[in-house]
Amino acid sequence: MEVALWIVTGFLTASYLAAGSFKAFRTRASLAETMPWTRSSSDGMVKFVGAVELLGAIGLVLPWLTGIAPILTPLAASGLVVVQVLAIVVHIRRGEVKSLPVNVVLLLAALFVAVFRFAGI
């Protein structure tokens, strides 16, 4: 189970590092082509979402890996579950259903990590 958790954690970390970096370090105008929701969001909101995703990605790995405050790992995973629930709501409201499968996969993966890391596995 530990190997599966690390594989899923690695997948989530890579996904959120990439997505968070795009949102945090690129302009909203350059994101609008691939992320239509950014058109109706403020620059600050897009940067905030990017920062949350970057911090979540770091929180998935470092605390558990180092043994320093390992409770932060399932908390970070739980936070990313919330991010995905909110993303799903935004996409449904905007009629952007093509992105929903990705959101659901990320939500389930983060939920998997949260549940099993809270259990201490």
N, CA and C of each residue as an Amber inpcrd file, in Angstrom:
protein
   363
   0.8370000  -1.2000000   0.0000000   0.0000000   0.0000000   0.0000000
   0.8770000   1.2560000   0.0000000   1.9970000   1.1730000   0.7060000
   2.8980000   2.3270000   0.7700000   3.3880000   2.7210000  -0.6260000
   3.7000000   1.7240000  -1.4420000   4.1720000   2.0110000  -2.7970000
   3.0610000   2.6920000  -3.6070000   1.8440000   2.1910000  -3.4950000
   0.7190000   2.8000000  -4.2090000   0.5040000   4.2390000  -3.7530000
   0.6200000   4.4690000  -2.4530000   0.4570000   5.8390000  -1.9420000
   1.5210000   6.7720000  -2.5050000   2.7630000   6.3130000  -2.5770000
   3.8190000   7.1590000  -3.1080000   3.6560000   7.3910000  -4.6080000
   3.1590000   6.3930000  -5.3280000   2.9210000   6.5760000  -6.7620000
   1.8300000   7.6260000  -6.9810000   0.7280000   7.4940000  -6.2620000
  -0.3630000   8.4640000  -6.3910000   0.1020000   9.8380000  -5.9190000
   0.8530000   9.8820000  -4.8410000   1.3830000  11.1540000  -4.3390000
   2.2990000  11.8020000  -5.3730000   3.1350000  11.0050000  -6.0180000
   4.0180000  11.5340000  -7.0620000   3.2380000  12.0930000  -8.2370000
   2.1950000  11.3710000  -8.6420000   1.3250000  11.8360000  -9.7230000
   0.6710000  13.1620000  -9.3560000   0.1170000  13.2280000  -8.1430000
  -0.5290000  14.4620000  -7.6920000   0.4660000  15.6110000  -7.5950000
   1.6200000  15.3300000  -7.0400000   2.6340000  16.3710000  -6.8730000
   3.0410000  16.9420000  -8.2250000   3.3220000  16.0690000  -9.1800000
   3.7150000  16.5400000 -10.5140000   2.5840000  17.3410000 -11.1630000
   1.3730000  16.8420000 -11.0360000   0.2180000  17.5310000 -11.6330000
   0.0340000  18.9200000 -11.0380000   0.0780000  19.0020000  -9.7090000
  -0.1610000  20.2940000  -9.0650000   1.0220000  21.2410000  -9.1820000
   2.2430000  20.7160000  -9.2490000   3.3900000  21.5970000  -9.4850000
   3.2740000  22.2410000 -10.8630000   2.8860000  21.4500000 -11.8510000
   2.7420000  21.9890000 -13.2150000   1.5830000  22.9840000 -13.2830000
   0.4190000  22.5660000 -12.8310000  -0.7590000  23.4390000 -12.9160000
  -0.5770000  24.7010000 -12.0750000  -0.0570000  24.5380000 -10.8680000
   0.1520000  25.6850000  -9.9950000   1.1710000  26.6570000 -10.5490000
   2.2310000  26.1310000 -11.1520000   3.2580000  26.9980000 -11.7420000
   2.6890000  27.8230000 -12.8890000   1.8870000  27.1640000 -13.7350000
   1.2640000  27.9140000 -14.8280000   0.4280000  29.0590000 -14.2890000
  -0.4120000  28.7600000 -13.3130000  -1.3180000  29.7910000 -12.7980000
  -0.5820000  30.8730000 -12.0140000   0.4490000  30.4950000 -11.2960000
   1.1530000  31.4540000 -10.4550000   2.1220000  32.3380000 -11.2390000
   2.6790000  31.8180000 -12.3330000   3.7690000  32.5320000 -12.9930000
   3.4820000  32.9950000 -14.4220000   2.3280000  32.6390000 -14.9640000
   1.9690000  33.1210000 -16.2930000   0.8620000  34.1550000 -16.1770000
   0.7340000  34.9440000 -17.2080000  -0.3240000  35.9640000 -17.1830000
  -1.6800000  35.3120000 -17.4020000  -2.6950000  35.9550000 -16.8850000
  -4.0570000  35.4580000 -17.0390000  -4.4300000  35.3870000 -18.5180000
  -3.9880000  36.3580000 -19.2980000  -4.2930000  36.3770000 -20.7340000
  -3.6950000  35.1580000 -21.4390000  -2.5050000  34.7440000 -21.0510000
  -1.8860000  33.5810000 -21.6960000  -2.5440000  32.2770000 -21.2550000
  -3.1970000  32.2880000 -20.1140000  -3.8850000  31.0880000 -19.6240000
  -5.2750000  30.9360000 -20.2160000  -5.8430000  32.0220000 -20.6970000
  -7.2420000  32.0250000 -21.1330000  -7.5330000  31.0390000 -22.2570000
  -6.5470000  30.7620000 -23.1080000  -6.7820000  29.8330000 -24.2130000
  -7.0240000  28.4080000 -23.7170000  -6.2320000  27.9740000 -22.7500000
  -6.3430000  26.5970000 -22.2720000  -7.1860000  26.4740000 -21.0080000
  -7.3750000  27.5700000 -20.3030000  -8.1660000  27.5750000 -19.0720000
  -9.1940000  28.6910000 -19.1560000 -10.3100000  28.4340000 -19.8270000
 -11.3020000  29.4980000 -20.0680000 -11.8280000  30.1610000 -18.8000000
 -11.8520000  29.4570000 -17.6860000 -12.3660000  30.0410000 -16.4420000
 -11.5530000  31.2530000 -16.0060000 -10.3060000  31.3440000 -16.4580000
  -9.4680000  32.4760000 -16.0470000  -9.9570000  33.8000000 -16.6480000
 -10.7180000  33.7210000 -17.7280000 -11.2310000  34.9490000 -18.3490000
 -12.1470000  35.7300000 -17.4170000 -12.9110000  34.9980000 -16.6190000
 -13.8680000  35.6650000 -15.7330000 -13.3720000  35.7470000 -14.2940000
 -12.1130000  35.4210000 -14.0730000 -11.5210000  35.5110000 -12.7320000
 -10.5120000  36.6460000 -12.7080000 -10.2920000  37.1780000 -11.5290000
  -9.3030000  38.2540000 -11.3990000  -7.8930000  37.6670000 -11.4350000
  -6.9280000  38.5420000 -11.7140000  -5.5290000  38.1130000 -11.6840000
  -5.1820000  37.5380000 -10.3150000  -5.6510000  38.2050000  -9.2680000
  -5.3650000  37.7600000  -7.9140000  -5.9160000  36.3730000  -7.6220000
  -7.1210000  36.0950000  -8.1200000  -7.7240000  34.7810000  -7.8940000
  -6.9410000  33.6880000  -8.6100000  -6.5260000  33.9430000  -9.8290000
  -5.7530000  32.9570000 -10.5850000  -4.4250000  32.6930000  -9.8850000
  -3.7660000  33.7560000  -9.4380000  -2.4880000  33.5950000  -8.7230000
  -2.6920000  32.8680000  -7.3940000  -3.7900000  33.1700000  -6.7120000
  -4.1000000  32.5050000  -5.4460000  -4.2930000  31.0100000  -5.6570000
  -5.0560000  30.6390000  -6.6730000  -5.2760000  29.2200000  -6.9610000
  -3.9430000  28.5490000  -7.2800000  -3.1040000  29.2140000  -8.0520000
  -1.7840000  28.6690000  -8.3670000  -0.9340000  28.4730000  -7.1270000
  -0.9490000  29.4500000  -6.2260000  -0.1660000  29.3450000  -4.9940000
  -0.6810000  28.2110000  -4.1100000  -1.9950000  28.0700000  -4.0270000
  -2.5900000  26.9910000  -3.2340000  -2.1770000  25.6350000  -3.8060000
  -2.2040000  25.5180000  -5.1280000  -1.8080000  24.2560000  -5.7530000
  -0.3280000  23.9640000  -5.5240000   0.5100000  24.9640000  -5.6140000
   1.9410000  24.7570000  -5.3590000   2.1930000  24.3520000  -3.9120000
   1.5680000  25.0400000  -2.9780000   1.7330000  24.6870000  -1.5630000
   1.1740000  23.3000000  -1.2650000   0.0520000  22.9600000  -1.8970000
  -0.5080000  21.6260000  -1.7240000   0.4330000  20.5480000  -2.2310000
   1.0510000  20.7920000  -3.3780000   2.0010000  19.8240000  -3.9420000
   3.1860000  19.6130000  -3.0120000   3.7010000  20.6910000  -2.4700000
   4.8320000  20.5880000  -1.5320000   4.3900000  19.8630000  -0.2650000
   3.1980000  20.1980000   0.2050000   2.6770000  19.5770000   1.4220000
   2.3770000  18.0990000   1.2810000   2.1640000  17.6330000   0.0670000
   1.9280000  16.2090000  -0.1510000   3.1820000  15.3760000   0.1060000
   4.3400000  15.9590000  -0.1400000   5.5800000  15.1800000  -0.1150000
   6.4610000  15.4710000   1.0920000   6.8110000  16.7230000   1.2800000
   7.8530000  17.0500000   2.2590000   7.5690000  16.6110000   3.6980000
   6.4090000  16.8730000   4.2460000   6.2020000  16.4850000   5.6450000
   6.3200000  14.9750000   5.8700000   5.7190000  14.1940000   4.9950000
   5.7530000  12.7370000   5.1740000   7.1540000  12.2020000   4.9130000
   7.8170000  12.7430000   3.9080000   9.1540000  12.2840000   3.5370000
  10.1800000  12.5950000   4.6200000  10.0920000  13.7890000   5.1980000
  11.0740000  14.2040000   6.2030000  10.7100000  13.7720000   7.6100000
   9.4490000  13.4480000   7.8240000   9.0010000  13.1020000   9.1700000
   8.7630000  14.3270000  10.0410000   8.8870000  15.5060000   9.4610000
   8.6450000  16.7460000  10.1970000   7.1860000  17.1410000   9.9820000
   6.4100000  17.1130000  11.0430000   4.9790000  17.4360000  11.0050000
   4.2540000  16.6310000   9.9240000   4.3390000  15.3000000   9.9620000
   3.7160000  14.4920000   8.9010000   2.1980000  14.6450000   8.8040000
   1.5640000  15.1830000   9.8140000   0.1150000  15.4240000   9.7430000
  -0.2210000  16.3990000   8.6110000   0.7590000  17.1980000   8.1920000
   0.5160000  18.1570000   7.1140000   0.2610000  17.4810000   5.7700000
   0.7590000  16.2610000   5.5840000   0.5430000  15.5680000   4.3100000
  -0.9300000  15.2490000   4.0830000  -1.6330000  14.5770000   5.0110000
  -3.0600000  14.3490000   4.7570000  -3.8740000  15.6440000   4.7710000
  -3.4030000  16.6430000   5.5150000  -4.1040000  17.9310000   5.4870000
  -3.9530000  18.5950000   4.1210000  -2.7620000  18.5040000   3.5410000
  -2.5460000  19.0530000   2.1960000  -3.4040000  18.3120000   1.1770000
  -3.4620000  17.0040000   1.2840000  -4.2990000  16.2180000   0.3780000
  -5.7710000  16.6030000   0.5380000  -6.1940000  16.8140000   1.7660000
  -7.5780000  17.2400000   2.0150000  -7.8420000  18.6080000   1.4010000
  -6.8840000  19.4940000   1.5140000  -7.0170000  20.8120000   0.8970000
  -7.1470000  20.7150000  -0.6110000  -6.4190000  19.7830000  -1.2190000
  -6.5170000  19.6080000  -2.6630000  -7.8490000  18.9710000  -3.0600000
  -8.4270000  18.1770000  -2.1770000  -9.7900000  17.6710000  -2.4200000
 -10.7470000  18.8620000  -2.5020000 -10.6080000  19.7880000  -1.5630000
 -11.4670000  20.9840000  -1.5660000 -11.2450000  21.7900000  -2.8470000
  -9.9960000  21.9400000  -3.2600000  -9.6940000  22.6700000  -4.5020000
 -10.4340000  22.0300000  -5.6690000 -10.4170000  20.7160000  -5.7430000
 -11.0710000  20.0370000  -6.8630000 -12.5860000  20.1170000  -6.7890000
 -13.1430000  20.0450000  -5.5930000 -14.5970000  20.2030000  -5.4580000
 -15.0000000  21.5890000  -5.9650000 -14.2610000  22.5960000  -5.5560000
 -14.5650000  23.9610000  -6.0110000 -14.3520000  24.1100000  -7.5130000
 -13.3040000  23.4740000  -8.0470000 -13.0550000  23.5240000  -9.4900000
 -14.2020000  22.8720000 -10.2540000 -14.6990000  21.7500000  -9.7460000
 -15.8250000  21.0720000 -10.3930000 -17.0550000  21.9770000 -10.4020000
 -17.3110000  22.6370000  -9.2900000 -18.4540000  23.5560000  -9.2150000
 -18.3110000  24.6730000 -10.2520000 -17.1290000  25.2700000 -10.3290000
 -16.8900000  26.3560000 -11.2890000 -17.0820000  25.8520000 -12.7170000
 -16.5110000  24.7030000 -13.0300000 -16.6120000  24.1840000 -14.3940000
 -18.0510000  23.8270000 -14.7640000 -18.7920000  23.2620000 -13.8270000
 -20.1970000  22.9380000 -14.1080000 -20.9880000  24.2160000 -14.3460000
 -20.7840000  25.2140000 -13.4980000 -21.5030000  26.4880000 -13.6750000
 -21.1900000  27.1510000 -15.0060000 -19.9620000  26.9920000 -15.4640000
 -19.5410000  27.6160000 -16.7210000 -19.8220000  26.7290000 -17.9310000
 -20.3030000  25.5200000 -17.7040000 -20.5760000  24.6120000 -18.8030000
 -19.3290000  24.0080000 -19.4200000 -18.2470000  23.9880000 -18.6820000
 -16.9720000  23.4440000 -19.1700000 -16.8350000  21.9750000 -18.7400000
 -17.6270000  21.1330000 -19.3460000 -17.6890000  19.7410000 -18.9070000
 -16.5160000  18.8990000 -19.3930000 -15.7680000  19.3780000 -20.3950000
 -14.6280000  18.6010000 -20.9000000 -13.5440000  18.4100000 -19.8460000
 -13.4050000  19.3510000 -18.9300000 -12.3540000  19.2580000 -17.9200000
 -12.7730000  18.4490000 -16.6910000 -14.0370000  18.0960000 -16.5880000
 -14.5250000  17.3960000 -15.3930000 -13.8570000  16.0460000 -15.1360000
 -13.5930000  15.2200000 -16.1430000 -12.9240000  13.9500000 -15.8390000
 -11.5590000  14.1290000 -15.1660000 -10.8150000  15.1290000 -15.6030000
  -9.5130000  15.3950000 -14.9750000  -9.7110000  15.8220000 -13.5230000
 -10.6800000  16.6910000 -13.2880000 -10.9680000  17.1380000 -11.9310000
 -11.3730000  15.9760000 -11.0330000 -12.1870000  15.0810000 -11.5560000
 -12.6430000  13.9360000 -10.7600000 -11.4760000  13.0020000 -10.4400000
 -10.6060000  12.7540000 -11.4070000  -9.4290000  11.8950000 -11.1570000
  -8.5350000  12.5240000 -10.0950000  -8.2850000  13.8250000 -10.1980000
  -7.4500000  14.4980000  -9.1980000  -8.1140000  14.4910000  -7.8290000
  -9.4230000  14.6770000  -7.7940000 -10.1540000  14.6410000  -6.5310000
 -10.0350000  13.2540000  -5.8870000 -10.2670000  12.2030000  -6.6490000
 -10.2050000  10.8470000  -6.1050000  -8.7960000  10.4770000  -5.6560000
  -7.7940000  10.9110000  -6.4160000  -6.4120000  10.6340000  -6.0380000
  -6.0520000  11.3480000  -4.7320000  -6.4520000  12.6000000  -4.6200000
  -6.1730000  13.3470000  -3.3880000  -6.9360000  12.7530000  -2.2060000
  -8.1560000  12.3210000  -2.4450000  -8.9400000  11.6780000  -1.3900000
  -8.2870000  10.3780000  -0.9290000  -7.7730000   9.6040000  -1.8630000
  -7.0530000   8.3670000  -1.5570000  -5.8590000   8.6480000  -0.6410000
  -5.0580000   9.6450000  -1.0200000  -3.8820000  10.0030000  -0.2040000
  -4.3180000  10.5000000   1.1660000  -5.3280000  11.3500000   1.2170000
  -5.7900000  11.8950000   2.4950000  -6.2560000  10.7940000   3.4260000
  -7.1050000   9.9170000   2.9360000  -7.6720000   8.8570000   3.7890000
  -6.5810000   7.9530000   4.3190000  -5.7090000   7.4860000   3.4530000
  -4.7100000   6.5190000   3.9030000  -3.5640000   7.1470000   4.6860000
  -3.2520000   8.4070000   4.4280000  -2.2330000   9.0770000   5.2540000
  -2.8020000   9.4380000   6.6300000  -4.0720000   9.8030000   6.7010000
  -4.6800000  10.0120000   8.0150000  -4.6850000   8.7180000   8.8140000
  -4.8440000   7.6030000   8.1240000  -4.8500000   6.2870000   8.7910000
  -3.4370000   5.8680000   9.2000000  -2.4330000   6.6140000   8.7500000
  -1.0530000   6.3250000   9.1410000  -0.3710000   5.2800000   8.2920000
  -0.9310000   5.0080000   7.1410000  -0.3430000   3.9930000   6.2650000
   0.7180000   4.6200000   5.4040000
